[in-house]
Structure formats: structure tokens, C-alpha cells
């Protein structure tokens, strides 16, 4: 994780700590004027429970975002406008080396350099539609307080400066021409405290004490007025700023009527100012759509259906009952000469995983300062178009199934968790009407898929399959059902390098829990020993998950004493087994219990000095009196003795 991303995450989390339950205590005061369009929504949490996500968003699944503006000019990455005023920051170093000291050449002087001379929104929108995007989101204003719309309230805008074009308006025209829904993102709420670094000065060196250009009152409408002492959170506590934010975002909403409004943070300010904007967005949109609200509001706060929750660079661990969205990027948020772009496989796997869990993917396609795309980015868009031409029926307009899929990589959900090594072992499900789709996140080397959720247990009246076909293949595929699952032999020639997708029809399709499939029971090796790997474990809890270290999976950062893991292992004969565990912990050892066949072993994980330093420790012996499939569980002994650890495997070695 990049340092600025980590800082961003911390700030967003701090913003979320202030919940809307305290809105009354943070009321904006009688001097704030927060007019909203008439309608059924009022600026209260209770009123917003009447919101329902529109079908267009649920059907869309995939949007493209232009996270673009003057901060792209130095090609030095995200948060440039702030970092250039922070000695020690890489942006400060770059800025002073290339432009001069920020007391003499500040961010205000970067803005005129943004010309967007090669920007062709019509051509780009045509590419984005072909790639599968159903909605497009333009940057409205980043934390740099520069507006990309033609504003009457703020002179620092793209229609007056830089490209001297209404960027939001031109993007909107192109989106509507190609039939895409249109959204705007506002990062303005956090701008006030974010940009205060521009008011400071160097603490040492030849320019020590010389104020940066943000301290000049003449530039105050760009860099903001000075914050009060202690006003340092993601969102300012200053009511004057709350009013200014409301007025400016209301101008954006009233002039462009976006289908989607994205906020970079929780509900702004945790008070009525933010709730008033949401109510206004919904009400004005309903007036334009015959009383039905079709607008979507995104923010990084749990919604319970009041808006669409957004996870920055993250995923959900399971199906969420409410539609949600990941926002992420193929590279840095702004153009960065040092970053490599994500491969198309990563984009496709993120999209499929999100859709299986009732989510959408909003993908930032990084633009150069001049508005063009790098050749490899255009190649990626073309690959995405080819993939969607075959697999789109399993994605667009789909809904989740009973379970999101079958996962060999169990992950924790949340923001800034998006790097996983998926393979053909990962299966994701979607549905369209009575049709079920199963998508493997890779093409298996042996050309065969096993869908364990579609097993046919003896005598069961479920999973009566009628047809199984491979998307992108005109011929018939061979398939049969067993108590272990649906077995499908794929076409000899790969349809895709990135996925293998099946279209399945039948009656009474039900998810069969994996424990009923004998394939799940790890069998002993030729010597009768068992090795129970992290990837084969059934994990019990909301946060427990797996990761890879040095190419090997482990149950990672296991820090909750109420969570546990289990395996269904096959013992073909009775006998005595020695039990050991491979674990890692940088701090104090953890005490845990192994349970199998009514027996309990108490063990202790070693203190290894690091999360990556695994050590195998002996735990004792157990006796298996009856052969068969037995459940082996490992759980914390108690909360008092439990310390975070990683677990790579349990091993059972025959003692006789």
C-alpha cells in the first residue's frame, strides 16, 4: 500500500467514526441555509430509509471513472497538490526540483499548465462503451478545490482556466450520446483541512519561515481560509465551510442533474449539511423522473440501503443484501510515470467477484495530462471489450445466487484490500432469471471444472440439471453430476485466458454445502499422514481469512478469539497420530485447542518474531478409533490467552 493511500484510508476511517446518530449534537445552527428540492426525502436518517436502489445501477455492474485534473500535470501521482507543500514528501521534492519553491511557484501555477490539448471525450466514451461500461463518472472537484464544471460560485474552474472547457459538461454530452448513465465525483468536502498545508512554510533550510503561496489572502479562494486550531479531521468542523460546500455541490447537482453523485468519504460532516445534499439529490431527480428517484448517491459509509456504499480499492467478503460499489484504478489515481498499469485479468476478476456479491465496479482509467490514454491502456480496453462480448450475459443485468461462489482464497473484506492471487479454483456465481452462471477465475490446466455447490447427493431432489454449456463455445461440453459436484470437461481450445464460464439450466438448483462433498475431505498420503492446509479450511467468523506469503497460503492475522477453523479429513483406518502446527507470530505465543473425535489437545503457537517466520510446533497425540471422515477444529483456548497469529497448516503424522 502506498503511503498516501494509507494516509487517505486513515483519514476516511476517522471521518466514519463520527456517526450520524450524533447529528443532533452537530446540528448546523440557525445561520446555515440548506434549501432542498421539495419531495418525499428529508435530511434525516429515518427519511432516507425510503430510498431504493434504481434498477439501472443494479443492472449496470461496470462504470468507468475519469479521476483527472490539474494534478495530473507533474505526472507524479495522487495528492500532488497537498504533498508539494509538505517537506519530505516525494511531491515536495519533485516540485522544488522541477518548478521551484512553493512560496514562489505554487499549485495555482500548476493549474494553467493543464491544457488537455489531446482530450477527445467523444472518442474515449466510444472506447469505454465498447469495453462494457454502462455508466461514466467525471471528476467534479478533487481535494485541490479546482472545479471541472463551469461554476458561477468559484473562479478556479476549468471553463475559466487551464483547458478553458466545461469538462463535466463535455463528458456528460459524450456519455449521453453513447447511452451511458452519467455521474460526478466530489472530493470537495475534505478539501478544507486537506489543503491547509499550503498555508505553512519550511521549518528549516534556506526558505525557512517563508510562507507558501497558500498563505497569501489573495489566493484564499483556492487554498481556503485558515482552519481553527484542532480542526484537522478528514471533514472540517467549521460551519462556514459546511455552507460553502453545500452551495457549491448544489450548484453542480442543479446544473448537471447527474445520475450518480460520489462523495470521497462518509456522509459529509456527519450532520444535516450532508444529509440535506442527499435529500436534495433524490428529490430533484424524482421531479425529473415522474416522481421516481433514479439518482444514486455513493459514499464510504455503511448505508443499510439509504445510499450505495462504496469501498475504495476493496471488496466485500460475501453477498451484501444492499447493492454496493468498489472504486479502484488501473494505476495510481492521477497519472504516475513510475506506476505500472494493472493487467486486464485483474480488472475482469475484480468485476466478476464484485458482481457475484451484489456489487458494481467503478474503474478509473488513468489519463495523461493532455487527456489521451497510453497505448497499453487502450489495449486493455480492447481486451475488456472482447471478454465482455462473450461473457457479458453472465454480468450485465445479473443478480447474485444463493452463495457468491466457491473460494480457495478466503479474504477479509473492506477498503484497500484488492490484491489476491485468484486461479481456476475460484468459482463465482451469477443468475439471470432461471439461468445460473458459474465463472472460474482462470482456465484450469486439466481442462476440467468441478462445481461442488451443484453436487447431486444420493436420493436428493435438488440440482436437477437440464443443460450445461460453455460461454463462447458453440459445441457441446461433456458433463455429469456426482455426490462430489458437477464435473464439466471444457473445450480443448481455451475460450479465454482469464476465465472459464458455464451457463447452467435446471430445476430446484440449490447450493450444496461443501461438507457434503467427499472431495473436500483431504486424504492421507502414502504413509498415512495428513497435511491440512489453510486453503482447505472452513473458516468460521466475519473477519478470519487467508492470504499468501512466499507462495504459500495461511490463515492470516487471526486476531479474533471468537473465530475458528475446521477441516473435514479422511481417516481410512484407525491409529495414533502426532499433531503439529505451523504458525507465525511477531509477539506473544497464542494458546489454542485442537478438537477431533471427541478429543482435545491444548497447544501453543510459537513466538517467531515476524508474520512471515513460520515455525512448526508439536502439540501431542490423538487416537482415531473409527475410520471415516472426521471434523478437525482449531480454535482459541480463550480470549485472555489469544494473541494474533498466522496459521499455515496442521499436520497429523502416524505414530505407529
C-alpha positions in Angstrom: 0.0 0.0 0.0 1.4 3.4 -0.9 1.9 5.8 2.0 -0.6 8.3 0.6 -3.2 5.7 0.2 -2.6 4.6 3.8 -2.9 8.1 5.0 -6.1 8.5 2.9 -7.6 5.4 4.5 -6.8 6.6 8.0 -8.4 9.9 7.4 -11.5 8.3 5.8 -11.8 6.0 8.8 -11.6 8.9 11.2 -14.4 10.6 9.3 -16.5 7.5 9.6 -16.1 7.3 13.4 -18.4 10.3 13.7 -21.7 8.6 13.1 -24.9 10.2 12.0 -26.5 9.1 15.3 -24.9 12.2 16.7 -26.4 14.5 14.1 -28.5 16.4 16.6 -25.4 17.3 18.6 -23.7 18.5 15.5 -26.6 20.5 14.1 -25.5 23.1 11.6 -27.0 26.0 13.5 -29.6 28.7 12.5 -27.2 30.6 10.3 -26.8 27.8 7.7 -29.1 27.9 4.7 -29.7 24.4 3.3 -32.6 24.5 0.9 -33.6 21.2 -0.7 -35.9 20.4 -3.6 -39.4 19.5 -2.4 -40.2 15.8 -2.3 -40.6 12.8 0.0 -37.0 12.8 1.3 -36.0 14.9 4.3 -32.5 15.4 5.7 -32.8 12.6 8.3 -31.6 9.1 8.5 -35.1 7.9 9.1 -36.4 9.6 5.9 -33.6 8.2 3.8 -34.7 4.6 4.6 -37.4 5.2 2.0 -34.7 5.1 -0.7 -34.5 2.1 -3.1 -31.5 1.5 -5.4 -32.7 2.0 -9.0 -32.6 -0.9 -11.4 -30.3 0.9 -13.9 -27.5 0.8 -11.3 -28.1 -2.8 -10.3 -28.1 -3.8 -13.9 -25.1 -1.7 -14.9 -22.4 -3.5 -13.0 -19.5 -1.7 -14.6 -18.6 2.0 -14.7 -15.6 4.0 -15.9 -14.2 7.0 -14.0 -12.1 9.9 -15.2 -10.1 10.7 -12.0 -8.4 13.5 -13.9 -7.5 17.2 -13.5 -4.6 19.6 -12.9 -2.8 17.2 -10.5 -2.0 15.0 -13.5 0.3 17.7 -14.9 3.5 16.7 -13.0 2.8 13.0 -13.7 3.9 12.3 -10.1 0.7 10.6 -8.8 -2.1 11.2 -6.3 -2.4 14.0 -3.8 0.2 16.2 -5.5 -1.5 19.5 -4.6 -1.1 18.7 -0.9 2.2 16.8 -1.0 4.0 19.6 -2.8 3.6 21.7 0.4 5.0 19.0 2.7 8.8 18.9 3.1 9.9 15.3 3.0 7.1 14.3 0.7 8.1 13.0 -2.7 5.8 15.5 -4.3 7.6 18.4 -2.5 11.0 17.1 -3.7 9.7 16.7 -7.3 8.1 20.2 -7.2 11.1 22.1 -5.9 13.4 20.3 -8.4 11.2 21.0 -11.4 9.2 24.1 -10.7 10.8 25.9 -7.8 9.9 26.6 -4.2 6.1 26.6 -3.3 6.4 30.1 -1.9 7.2 31.2 -5.5 5.6 28.6 -7.7 2.6 27.1 -6.1 -0.3 24.9 -7.1 -2.1 27.9 -8.6 0.7 28.0 -11.1 0.3 24.3 -12.0 -3.3 24.9 -13.0 -2.6 26.9 -16.2 -0.3 24.1 -17.3 -3.2 21.7 -17.6 -4.2 22.2 -21.2 -5.9 18.9 -22.0 -4.9 19.5 -25.6 -5.5 15.9 -26.8 -8.7 15.3 -24.9 -11.4 13.8 -27.1 -14.3 12.9 -24.9 -16.4 11.5 -27.8 -13.6 9.1 -28.8 -12.9 8.0 -25.3 -16.6 7.4 -24.5 -16.9 5.2 -27.6 -14.0 3.1 -26.3 -15.5 2.9 -22.8 -18.9 1.8 -24.1 -17.2 -0.9 -26.2 -15.3 -2.1 -23.2 -18.6 -2.7 -21.4 -19.1 0.4 -19.3 -22.8 1.2 -18.5 -22.1 4.4 -16.6 -19.4 7.0 -16.6 -18.2 9.3 -13.8 -16.4 12.6 -14.3 -14.3 14.2 -11.6 -16.2 17.2 -10.3 -13.6 18.6 -7.9 -10.8 16.8 -6.1 -9.4 18.0 -2.8 -7.4 20.6 -4.7 -10.6 22.8 -4.8 -10.4 23.2 -8.5 -13.7 22.7 -10.2 -14.1 20.8 -13.5 -17.5 22.4 -14.1 -18.5 25.9 -15.3 -19.1 27.4 -11.9 -20.6 30.8 -11.1 -19.6 30.5 -7.5 -15.9 29.7 -7.9 -13.4 31.3 -10.3 -11.0 28.4 -10.1 -12.7 26.2 -12.7 -11.8 24.5 -16.0 -14.1 26.8 -18.0 -12.1 29.8 -16.9 -8.6 28.3 -16.6 -6.4 25.5 -17.9 -8.2 23.8 -20.8 -10.9 26.5 -20.7 -13.6 23.9 -21.3 -16.6 22.7 -19.2 -15.0 19.3 -18.6 -18.1 18.0 -16.7 -20.4 19.2 -19.4 -18.4 17.8 -22.3 -18.1 14.4 -20.6 -21.8 14.5 -19.9 -22.6 15.2 -23.6 -20.5 12.3 -24.7 -21.9 9.9 -22.1 -25.5 10.7 -23.2 -24.6 10.4 -26.9 -23.5 6.8 -26.3 -26.3 5.9 -23.9 -24.3 5.7 -20.7 -25.6 7.0 -17.4 -23.6 10.0 -16.1 -22.1 10.7 -12.7 -19.8 13.1 -11.0 -17.4 12.7 -8.0 -17.0 15.3 -5.4 -13.9 15.2 -3.1 -14.5 18.8 -2.1 -15.8 18.1 1.5 -12.3 17.1 2.6 -10.6 19.9 0.8 -10.7 22.5 3.6 -8.4 20.6 6.0 -6.6 18.7 3.3 -5.2 21.9 1.7 -4.1 23.7 5.0 -0.5 22.6 4.3 -0.4 25.3 1.6 -0.6 27.9 4.4 2.6 26.8 6.1 6.3 27.3 5.4 9.5 25.3 5.6 10.8 24.7 9.1 14.5 24.7 8.0 16.7 25.3 5.1 17.2 28.5 3.0 13.5 29.2 2.8 12.7 28.5 6.5 9.8 30.7 7.6 8.9 32.0 4.1 5.2 31.4 3.7 3.9 29.2 0.9 1.7 30.9 -1.6 -1.4 29.4 0.1 -0.8 31.8 3.0 -1.5 34.8 0.7 -5.1 36.0 1.2 -5.2 36.9 -2.5 -5.3 33.2 -3.2 -7.6 32.3 -0.3 -10.5 31.3 -2.6 -8.3 28.4 -3.9 -6.4 27.4 -0.8 -9.2 28.3 1.7 -9.2 30.5 4.8 -7.1 29.3 7.7 -8.5 26.5 9.8 -9.1 26.9 13.6 -6.6 25.1 15.9 -7.5 21.5 16.2 -9.6 21.4 13.1 -7.6 18.7 11.4 -10.0 15.8 10.7 -11.0 14.5 7.2 -14.0 16.7 7.4 -13.8 20.2 8.9 -15.9 21.2 11.9 -16.3 24.7 10.6 -19.9 25.6 9.8 -18.7 28.3 7.3 -17.1 25.5 5.2 -20.2 23.3 5.5 -22.3 26.1 4.0 -19.8 26.8 1.2 -19.6 23.0 0.4 -23.4 22.7 0.3 -23.8 25.8 -2.0 -21.1 24.6 -4.5 -22.2 21.0 -4.7 -25.8 22.1 -5.0 -24.8 24.2 -8.0 -23.2 21.1 -9.5 -26.3 19.0 -9.0 -28.8 21.7 -10.1 -26.8 22.5 -13.3 -26.0 19.0 -14.4 -28.6 16.7 -12.8 -26.2 13.7 -12.5 -27.5 10.2 -12.3 -24.8 9.5 -9.7 -23.1 11.6 -7.1 -20.0 10.2 -5.4 -18.5 11.6 -2.2 -14.9 10.7 -1.2 -15.6 9.9 2.5 -18.6 9.3 4.7 -21.7 11.5 4.6 -20.1 14.9 4.7 -19.6 16.4 8.1 -21.8 13.8 9.8 -24.6 16.3 10.1 -27.6 17.9 8.4 -25.5 19.6 5.7 -24.5 16.2 4.2 -28.0 14.7 4.7 -29.6 17.8 3.1 -27.5 17.2 -0.1 -28.5 13.6 -0.3 -32.2 14.5 0.1 -31.9 17.3 -2.4 -30.2 14.9 -5.0 -33.0 12.4 -4.6 -35.9 14.9 -4.6 -34.7 16.9 -7.6 -34.1 13.7 -9.5 -37.6 12.4 -8.7 -39.1 15.6 -10.1 -37.4 14.9 -13.4 -38.5 11.2 -13.5 -42.2 11.3 -12.8 -41.8 11.0 -9.0 -39.4 8.0 -9.1 -35.9 8.6 -7.8 -33.3 7.2 -10.2 -30.3 9.0 -8.8 -27.6 7.2 -6.9 -25.5 8.6 -4.1 -22.2 6.9 -3.3 -20.2 7.4 -0.1 -17.8 5.4 2.1 -20.2 4.7 4.9 -22.4 1.8 5.6 -25.8 2.6 4.2 -28.4 0.0 5.2 -30.0 0.9 1.8 -30.1 4.7 2.3 -27.4 5.2 -0.4 -24.9 3.0 -2.2 -21.9 2.1 0.0 -18.5 2.5 -1.7 -15.3 0.6 -0.9 -12.1 2.3 -2.1 -9.8 -0.3 -3.6 -11.6 -3.1 -1.7 -14.2 -5.9 -1.9 -17.0 -7.4 0.2 -16.2 -10.8 1.8 -19.7 -12.1 0.9 -23.0 -11.2 -0.7 -24.3 -7.9 0.7 -28.1 -7.5 0.8 -27.8 -4.0 -0.5 -26.1 -3.0 -3.8 -22.6 -1.6 -3.3 -19.6 -0.5 -5.3 -15.9 -0.8 -5.5 -14.0 2.2 -6.8 -10.5 1.5 -7.9 -7.9 2.3 -10.6 -5.8 0.6 -13.1 -2.8 2.5 -11.7 -2.4 5.5 -9.4 -5.3 7.8 -9.1 -3.6 10.5 -11.1 -1.1 9.8 -13.8 2.2 8.5 -12.3 5.2 7.9 -14.5 6.5 5.3 -12.0 3.4 3.1 -11.8 2.7 0.1 -14.0 -0.9 -0.5 -15.1 -3.0 -3.4 -13.9 -3.4 -6.3 -16.3 -6.8 -6.9 -17.8 -7.1 -10.2 -15.9 -7.1 -8.2 -12.6 -9.9 -6.0 -13.9 -12.0 -9.0 -15.0 -11.5 -10.9 -11.8 -12.4 -7.8 -9.7 -15.6 -7.3 -11.8 -16.7 -10.9 -11.6 -16.1 -11.1 -7.9 -18.0 -7.9 -7.2 -21.0 -8.8 -9.3 -21.3 -12.2 -7.6 -21.6 -10.4 -4.3 -24.2 -7.8 -5.4 -21.6 -5.1 -6.2 -20.5 -2.9 -9.1 -17.0 -1.9 -10.2 -16.2 1.7 -10.9 -12.8 1.7 -12.6 -10.5 4.7 -13.0 -8.9 4.7 -16.5 -5.8 6.8 -16.0 -5.5 9.7 -18.4 -2.3 11.5 -19.3 -2.3 15.3 -18.6 -3.2 16.0 -22.2 -6.3 13.8 -21.9 -5.0 10.9 -24.0 -4.5 7.3 -23.0 -1.3 5.3 -23.1 -1.2 2.6 -25.8 -1.3 -0.2 -23.2 -4.4 1.3 -21.6 -6.2 1.3 -25.0 -5.0 -2.3 -25.5 -6.5 -3.3 -22.1 -9.8 -1.6 -23.1 -9.9 -3.6 -26.3 -9.2 -6.9 -24.3 -12.0 -6.0 -22.0 -14.4 -5.4 -24.9 -13.5 -8.8 -26.3 -14.1 -10.5 -23.0 -17.5 -8.8 -22.4 -18.6 -9.7 -25.9 -18.6 -13.3 -24.8 -19.2 -13.2 -21.1 -21.4 -10.1 -20.8 -24.6 -12.1 -20.4 -23.3 -13.5 -17.1 -22.5 -10.0 -15.8 -24.8 -7.2 -17.0 -28.4 -7.4 -15.7 -27.5 -10.3 -13.5 -28.2 -10.9 -9.8 -26.4 -12.9 -7.1 -27.2 -16.6 -6.5 -27.7 -18.2 -3.1 -23.9 -18.0 -2.5 -21.4 -15.9 -4.2 -19.1 -18.8 -5.1 -16.6 -21.4 -4.1 -13.3 -19.9 -2.9 -9.9 -21.3 -2.3 -8.7 -17.8 -1.3 -10.8 -16.7 1.7 -10.3 -13.0 2.2 -11.4 -10.3 4.6 -13.5 -7.6 3.0 -13.1 -3.9 3.3 -11.3 -0.9 1.8 -7.7 -1.2 0.5 -7.9 -5.0 0.1 -7.9 -5.8 -3.6 -4.7 -7.9 -4.4 -5.5 -11.6 -4.4 -3.9 -14.4 -6.4 -7.0 -15.9 -8.0 -7.0 -19.1 -10.0 -9.4 -21.5 -11.7 -10.2 -22.9 -8.2 -12.2 -19.7 -7.6 -15.8 -20.1 -8.8 -18.3 -17.2 -8.8 -22.0 -17.4 -9.4 -24.5 -15.0 -11.0 -28.1 -15.5 -12.2 -30.4 -14.1 -14.9 -33.9 -15.3 -14.3 -33.8 -19.1 -14.1 -30.3 -19.4 -15.6 -27.3 -19.9 -13.4 -23.8 -18.9 -14.5 -20.6 -20.3 -12.9 -17.4 -18.4 -13.7 -14.0 -19.8 -12.8 -11.3 -17.1 -12.4 -8.9 -18.8 -14.7 -8.8 -21.7 -17.2 -7.9 -25.0 -15.4 -4.8 -26.7 -16.6 -6.5 -30.0 -16.9 -9.5 -28.6 -18.8 -12.0 -29.7 -16.2 -14.1 -27.8 -13.7 -15.7 -29.3 -10.5 -18.6 -27.2 -9.2 -19.1 -28.6 -5.7 -22.1 -26.5 -4.9 -24.0 -28.3 -7.6 -23.4 -31.8 -6.2 -26.1 -34.5 -6.5 -26.2 -36.3 -3.2 -27.8 -39.8 -3.4 -31.6 -39.6 -3.2 -31.6 -35.8 -3.1 -34.3 -34.0 -5.1 -32.2 -30.9 -5.8 -29.9 -29.8 -8.6 -31.8 -31.4 -11.5 -29.7 -30.1 -14.3 -31.0 -29.8 -17.9 -28.2 -28.2 -19.7 -24.6 -27.1 -19.2 -22.7 -25.1 -21.9 -19.5 -23.1 -22.1 -19.9 -19.4 -22.9 -18.0 -18.6 -26.2 -18.1 -22.2 -27.4 -20.7 -23.4 -29.9 -20.2 -27.1 -29.4 -21.5 -29.3 -26.6 -19.4 -29.9 -23.5 -19.4 -33.2 -21.6 -20.7 -33.0 -18.0 -22.0 -35.3 -15.3 -23.1 -35.0 -11.7 -21.7 -36.9 -8.7 -22.1 -36.6 -4.9 -19.0 -34.5 -5.1 -20.2 -32.0 -7.6 -20.9 -31.1 -11.2 -18.0 -32.2 -13.3 -17.5 -30.4 -16.7 -14.9 -31.1 -19.4 -14.2 -27.8 -21.0 -13.4 -27.3 -24.8 -9.9 -28.2 -25.8 -9.2 -24.7 -27.0 -9.4 -22.0 -24.4 -12.2 -19.6 -24.8 -10.4 -17.1 -22.5 -7.1 -16.8 -20.8 -8.8 -15.2 -17.8 -12.0 -17.2 -17.1 -14.0 -20.3 -17.9 -17.7 -19.6 -17.8 -20.6 -22.1 -17.7 -24.3 -21.5 -18.5 -26.5 -23.8 -16.5 -30.2 -24.5 -16.5 -32.2 -26.9 -14.4 -34.8 -27.2 -11.7 -34.5 -26.8 -7.9 -31.0 -25.5 -8.1 -29.7 -25.4 -4.5 -26.3 -24.8 -3.0 -25.0 -28.0 -1.5 -22.7 -27.1 1.4 -19.2 -28.3 0.8 -19.1 -30.5 3.8 -21.4 -33.0 2.0 -19.0 -33.4 -0.9 -16.4 -36.1 -0.1 -13.9 -34.3 -2.4 -13.5 -31.8 0.5 -12.1 -34.4 2.8 -8.3 -34.3 2.5 -6.9 -37.8 2.2 -3.7 -39.1 3.8 -0.5 -39.5 1.7 1.0 -42.9 1.0 2.5 -43.1 4.6 -0.9 -42.3 6.1 0.0 -38.7 7.1 -2.4 -35.8 6.8 -1.5 -32.2 6.0 -4.4 -29.8 6.5 -3.7 -26.6 4.5 -5.1 -23.1 5.2 -6.8 -23.0 1.7 -8.8 -26.2 2.5 -10.1 -24.9 5.9 -13.7 -23.9 6.5 -13.3 -20.5 8.3 -15.9 -19.5 10.9 -16.2 -15.8 11.5 -16.7 -12.5 9.8 -13.0 -11.4 9.6 -10.9 -14.6 9.6 -9.4 -15.1 6.1 -6.4 -16.3 4.1 -3.5 -14.7 2.3 -0.3 -15.9 0.6 3.2 -15.5 1.9 6.2 -16.7 0.0 3.8 -18.5 -2.4 2.1 -20.5 0.4 -1.4 -19.8 1.8 -2.0 -19.2 5.5 -4.8 -18.1 7.8 -3.7 -14.5 8.2 -3.7 -12.1 11.1 -6.1 -14.3 13.1 -6.8 -11.8 15.9 -10.4 -12.6 17.0 -10.7 -15.1 19.8 -14.3 -15.9 18.8 -13.3 -17.2 15.3 -12.1 -20.6 14.4 -11.2 -23.0 11.5 -12.1 -26.6 10.7 -11.3 -29.3 8.2 -13.2 -32.5 7.2 -10.4 -35.0 6.9 -10.5 -38.6 5.7 -9.1 -41.3 8.0 -9.1 -44.6 6.1 -8.0 -46.6 9.2 -7.7 -46.3 13.0 -4.5 -45.3 14.6 -2.5 -42.9 16.7 -1.4 -39.6 15.2 1.1 -37.0 16.3 -0.3 -33.4 15.8 1.8 -30.4 14.9 1.0 -26.9 13.6 3.0 -24.3 11.5 2.3 -20.8 12.8 3.9 -17.4 12.9 3.5 -14.5 15.4 5.7 -11.4 15.9 4.7 -11.1 19.6 3.4 -13.4 22.4 2.5 -17.0 21.7 -1.2 -17.9 21.3 -2.9 -20.8 23.1 -5.3 -22.8 21.1 -7.3 -26.1 21.2 -7.4 -28.9 18.6 -10.6 -30.9 18.7 -11.1 -34.2 16.8 -13.2 -37.3 17.5 -14.2 -36.1 21.0 -10.6 -35.4 22.0 -8.9 -32.1 22.8 -5.3 -31.0 22.6 -4.2 -27.7 24.1 -1.3 -26.2 22.1 0.7 -23.0 21.8 1.9 -21.2 18.7 5.5 -20.1 18.7 6.7 -16.5 19.0 8.6 -16.3 15.7 9.5 -12.6 15.5 7.5 -11.9 12.4 4.4 -12.6 10.4 6.4 -14.4 7.7 8.5 -16.5 10.0 6.7 -19.8 10.3 7.7 -22.5 12.8 6.3 -25.9 13.3 5.5 -26.9 16.9 4.4 -30.3 18.3 1.1 -30.4 20.1 0.7 -34.0 21.3 -1.1 -37.1 20.1 -4.6 -38.2 19.3 -6.1 -41.6 18.8 -8.5 -42.3 15.9 -10.6 -45.3 16.9 -13.0 -45.4 14.0 -12.0 -44.7 10.4 -14.0 -42.3 8.2 -14.5 -38.6 7.5 -13.9 -36.6 10.7 -14.0 -32.9 11.5 -10.9 -31.4 12.9 -11.2 -28.0 14.5 -8.7 -25.4 15.8 -10.0 -22.6 18.0 -8.5 -20.1 20.5 -8.4 -21.5 24.1 -9.9 -18.3 25.5 -9.9 -14.6 24.8 -7.3 -13.9 27.6 -4.6 -16.1 26.2 -5.2 -15.4 22.5 -2.7 -13.3 20.5 -2.8 -12.6 16.8 -1.1 -15.3 14.7 -0.8 -16.7 11.2 -1.5 -20.4 10.7 -0.1 -22.2 7.6 -1.2 -25.8 8.3 -2.0 -28.6 10.8 -0.1 -31.9 10.3 -1.1 -35.3 11.6 1.7 -37.9 11.4 1.1 -41.6 12.1 2.8 -42.6 15.3 2.6 -46.4 14.7 
